[in-house]
Amino acid sequence: MKKLILILCLLILPVTAQEYNLYRPDNYSVNNIDDEERVLFILDFSNSMGEYLDGKRKFELMTDTMKALLPNLNPNISVGLRVYGQRMGFTPMEACRASKLVSPIRRNNSANIGNELLSIKPRGMTPITYSLKQAIKNDFIGFSGKKHIILLTDGGENCDESPCKYVMELIKVRRDVKIDVIAFNIDDEDDLSQLECTSLVTSGKFYNAQTAAELVQSLNNSVNCYKQVDAKIIPNY
């Protein structure tokens, strides 16, 4: 029986390895530290994030939540920040390229991300698809393994592209990218449908956060697996 099991394992292993090679770089190594999951926040600083909700501007609710969340992330997790809509443009085309990696992905990066958030104000358009393209093409360069994007937006794409169509093409050639989407205070059904598609097609999670409290809960749920685990003694009364 043991010999039979061994033979079956030897037959299965080459097939498994061949299937796995479909989505890994040639220099992949199971012992390579770069094979760990990377996390990239893509945050919306478009003009509409300056609107008020629950007594505060939406971008302030977002940055306050991020500043409270970041110190609780495990410092061994590699994390970065890209923003969009942080500047206007002289032409619509230029405004639809307003997307910037403000804090490259690296370990122990929470404080740097928090500091970058202090100086960014909402100004421009909502180039979601362009931001995703830039993130996947450039921000994870040199990293193998899984890539987790957490996209937070208060509106749908307004730069004549479709994030849903983009990710549907993306998954045809690679399966190492997962996108969680947090739709913040969005009512438009078409926008919600596009954003939900963007997450589900990539096996990510979709959150519809209509209030400040739901925003906090959505962001916490999305990063829950990356938080530090503290051992606590609970009194037995």
C-alpha positions as CSV (number, residue, x, y, z in Angstrom):
1,M,0.0,0.0,0.0
2,K,2.8,2.4,0.9
3,K,4.5,1.7,-2.5
4,L,1.2,2.4,-4.3
5,I,0.8,5.8,-2.5
6,L,4.4,6.8,-3.3
7,I,3.8,6.0,-7.0
8,L,0.6,8.0,-7.0
9,C,2.4,11.0,-5.4
10,L,5.2,10.8,-8.0
11,L,2.6,10.8,-10.8
12,I,0.7,13.8,-9.4
13,L,3.6,16.0,-8.5
14,P,4.8,16.8,-12.1
15,V,1.3,17.7,-13.1
16,T,0.8,20.0,-10.1
17,A,4.1,21.7,-10.7
18,Q,3.3,22.2,-14.4
19,E,0.0,23.9,-13.6
20,Y,1.6,26.1,-11.0
21,N,4.2,27.4,-13.5
22,L,1.4,29.1,-15.4
23,Y,1.4,32.0,-13.1
24,R,4.9,32.2,-11.7
25,P,8.1,34.0,-12.9
26,D,11.0,32.0,-14.1
27,N,13.1,33.0,-11.1
28,Y,10.4,31.8,-8.6
29,S,11.8,30.0,-5.5
30,V,9.7,28.6,-2.7
31,N,12.4,29.8,-0.3
32,N,12.5,33.4,-1.7
33,I,11.3,36.0,0.8
34,D,9.7,37.9,-2.1
35,D,7.1,35.2,-2.5
36,E,5.2,36.5,0.5
37,E,1.9,38.4,-0.1
38,R,2.2,42.2,-0.8
39,V,-0.4,44.7,0.0
40,L,-1.1,48.0,-1.8
41,F,-3.7,50.5,-0.7
42,I,-5.1,52.6,-3.6
43,L,-7.0,55.6,-2.1
44,D,-9.3,58.1,-3.7
45,F,-8.4,61.7,-3.4
46,S,-10.7,62.9,-6.2
47,N,-12.7,66.2,-5.8
48,S,-15.8,64.5,-4.4
49,M,-13.8,63.2,-1.4
50,G,-14.0,66.8,-0.2
51,E,-17.7,66.5,0.4
52,Y,-19.1,66.2,3.9
53,L,-20.5,63.1,5.5
54,D,-21.4,62.6,9.1
55,G,-20.0,66.1,9.9
56,K,-16.6,65.6,8.3
57,R,-15.2,65.6,4.8
58,K,-15.0,62.1,3.4
59,F,-11.2,62.2,2.8
60,E,-10.7,63.1,6.5
61,L,-12.8,60.1,7.5
62,M,-10.7,58.0,5.2
63,T,-7.3,59.3,6.5
64,D,-8.4,59.1,10.1
65,T,-9.4,55.5,9.7
66,M,-6.2,54.7,8.0
67,K,-4.1,56.4,10.7
68,A,-5.9,54.4,13.3
69,L,-5.5,51.1,11.4
70,L,-1.9,51.3,10.2
71,P,-0.2,51.0,13.6
72,N,-2.0,47.7,14.1
73,L,-0.6,46.1,11.0
74,N,2.1,43.4,11.4
75,P,5.4,45.2,10.6
76,N,6.6,42.1,8.7
77,I,3.9,42.6,6.1
78,S,5.0,44.5,3.0
79,V,2.6,47.3,2.4
80,G,2.5,50.5,0.2
81,L,0.2,53.3,-0.8
82,R,-0.9,54.7,-4.2
83,V,-3.3,57.6,-4.5
84,Y,-5.3,59.1,-7.4
85,G,-7.1,62.4,-8.0
86,Q,-4.5,64.1,-5.9
87,R,-4.0,66.8,-8.5
88,M,-5.9,68.5,-11.3
89,G,-4.8,68.7,-15.0
90,F,-4.8,71.3,-17.7
91,T,-6.5,68.7,-20.0
92,P,-8.9,65.8,-19.2
93,M,-6.2,63.4,-20.4
94,E,-3.7,64.8,-17.9
95,A,-6.3,64.7,-15.1
96,C,-7.0,61.1,-15.9
97,R,-3.3,60.3,-15.3
98,A,-3.3,61.8,-11.8
99,S,-2.2,58.6,-10.0
100,K,1.0,58.3,-7.9
101,L,2.8,55.7,-5.8
102,V,3.5,57.9,-2.8
103,S,4.9,55.1,-0.5
104,P,6.5,52.1,-2.2
105,I,5.7,48.6,-0.9
106,R,8.0,47.5,1.9
107,R,8.0,46.1,5.4
108,N,7.5,48.2,8.5
109,N,6.0,50.9,6.4
110,S,2.9,52.0,8.3
111,A,4.4,55.2,9.8
112,N,5.6,56.3,6.3
113,I,2.2,55.8,4.8
114,G,0.5,57.7,7.7
115,N,2.9,60.6,7.1
116,E,2.2,60.7,3.4
117,L,-1.5,60.9,4.0
118,L,-1.1,64.2,6.0
119,S,-0.2,66.3,3.0
120,I,-2.6,65.0,0.3
121,K,-5.9,66.8,-0.5
122,P,-8.7,65.9,-2.9
123,R,-8.6,67.8,-6.2
124,G,-9.2,65.9,-9.4
125,M,-10.7,63.0,-11.4
126,T,-11.3,59.3,-10.6
127,P,-8.9,57.3,-12.8
128,I,-9.5,53.9,-11.2
129,T,-8.5,51.8,-14.2
130,Y,-5.3,53.7,-14.9
131,S,-4.3,53.4,-11.3
132,L,-4.9,49.6,-11.3
133,K,-2.8,49.3,-14.5
134,Q,0.0,51.3,-13.0
135,A,-0.1,49.4,-9.8
136,I,0.0,46.0,-11.4
137,K,2.6,47.0,-14.0
138,N,5.0,49.0,-11.8
139,D,4.3,48.9,-8.0
140,F,4.8,45.2,-7.5
141,I,7.8,44.9,-9.8
142,G,10.3,42.4,-8.6
143,F,7.8,40.7,-6.3
144,S,6.6,37.2,-7.0
145,G,3.8,35.6,-5.1
146,K,0.4,37.1,-4.3
147,K,-0.5,40.7,-4.7
148,H,-3.4,42.2,-2.7
149,I,-4.8,45.6,-3.7
150,I,-7.3,47.4,-1.4
151,L,-9.1,50.0,-3.5
152,L,-11.2,52.6,-1.7
153,T,-13.3,55.0,-3.8
154,D,-16.3,57.2,-3.4
155,G,-17.3,57.0,-7.1
156,G,-17.0,55.0,-10.3
157,E,-14.5,55.4,-13.1
158,N,-14.9,58.8,-14.9
159,C,-12.0,58.6,-17.3
160,D,-13.7,56.6,-20.1
161,E,-12.4,53.2,-19.0
162,S,-13.8,50.2,-17.2
163,P,-12.1,48.6,-14.3
164,C,-14.4,45.6,-14.7
165,K,-13.4,45.0,-18.3
166,Y,-9.7,45.5,-17.4
167,V,-9.6,42.8,-14.7
168,M,-11.6,40.4,-16.9
169,E,-8.7,40.7,-19.4
170,L,-6.1,40.6,-16.7
171,I,-7.2,37.2,-15.2
172,K,-6.7,35.6,-18.6
173,V,-3.0,36.0,-18.2
174,R,-2.3,36.1,-14.5
175,R,-4.0,35.0,-11.3
176,D,-1.7,36.5,-8.7
177,V,-3.7,39.7,-8.1
178,K,-6.6,40.0,-5.7
179,I,-8.5,43.3,-5.5
180,D,-10.7,44.2,-2.5
181,V,-13.0,47.2,-3.3
182,I,-14.5,49.5,-0.7
183,A,-17.3,51.6,-2.3
184,F,-17.6,54.6,0.0
185,N,-20.9,56.4,0.1
186,I,-21.8,55.5,-3.5
187,D,-25.5,55.4,-4.7
188,D,-25.1,55.0,-8.5
189,E,-26.0,51.4,-9.3
190,D,-23.9,51.2,-12.5
191,D,-20.8,52.4,-10.5
192,L,-21.5,49.9,-7.8
193,S,-21.9,47.1,-10.4
194,Q,-18.5,48.0,-12.0
195,L,-16.7,48.1,-8.7
196,E,-18.3,44.8,-7.5
197,C,-17.2,43.2,-10.7
198,T,-13.7,44.4,-10.2
199,S,-13.4,42.7,-6.9
200,L,-15.3,39.5,-7.5
201,V,-13.5,38.7,-10.9
202,T,-10.2,38.8,-9.0
203,S,-11.5,36.7,-6.1
204,G,-11.5,39.8,-3.9
205,K,-14.1,41.1,-1.5
206,F,-16.6,43.9,-2.1
207,Y,-17.7,46.3,0.6
208,N,-20.5,48.8,0.2
209,A,-19.8,51.4,3.0
210,Q,-22.4,54.1,3.2
211,T,-21.4,55.6,6.5
212,A,-18.3,56.5,8.4
213,A,-18.8,53.5,10.7
214,E,-19.2,51.1,7.8
215,L,-16.0,52.5,6.3
216,V,-14.1,51.7,9.5
217,Q,-15.6,48.2,9.5
218,S,-14.8,47.6,5.8
219,L,-11.2,48.6,6.1
220,N,-10.7,46.5,9.2
221,N,-12.3,43.5,7.6
222,S,-10.0,43.9,4.5
223,V,-6.8,44.0,6.5
224,N,-7.8,41.7,9.4
225,C,-5.4,38.9,8.4
226,Y,-2.5,41.3,8.5
227,K,-2.9,42.7,12.0
228,Q,-0.6,41.9,14.8
229,V,-1.9,39.3,17.2
230,D,-1.6,40.3,20.9
231,A,-2.0,37.7,23.6
232,K,-4.4,39.0,26.2
233,I,-5.4,37.5,29.6
234,I,-9.1,37.6,30.1
235,P,-10.2,37.5,33.7
236,N,-12.5,34.7,34.7
237,Y,-15.3,36.2,36.7
